[in-house]
Amino acid sequence: MKKPAYYLIVVMALLFLVAVMNSGSFLARGLSDDFRDMRHSLQSEEWKQAEINCQDLMLAWRNTVARIQFSVEKDEINAINVNLARMKAHIELRQKNEAYVELLEAMEHWENLNH
């Protein structure tokens, strides 16, 4: 009786770990609106709104990282972190083109996060 219970526990633990490792795309939802708002404020050069949207995007990203950190590659998370930090600096300096490039690169990393 002990042997089947042991195998059942091991199989359940492995299934749980596989589910966690493959849950990145399911758990990584909800940033598309923040990216869209950020893109709009940069295109229209609304700098105060861009700063607000940047803060909102960075907060949403931090919350998302907590959910997906075990199921996506660390390099992708770091790349998005770097893009958002650079974008924030470019917004503070009112550099539209550079901020827009960083935003698009972060969006590309976001789209390919779990592929």
Secondary structure by P-SEA (a helix, b strand, c coil): caaaaaaaaaaaaaaaaaaaaaccccccccaaaaaaaaaaaaaacaaaaaaaaaaaaaaaaaaaaaaccccccaaaaaaaaaaaaaaaaaaaaccaaaaaaaaaaaaaaaaaccc
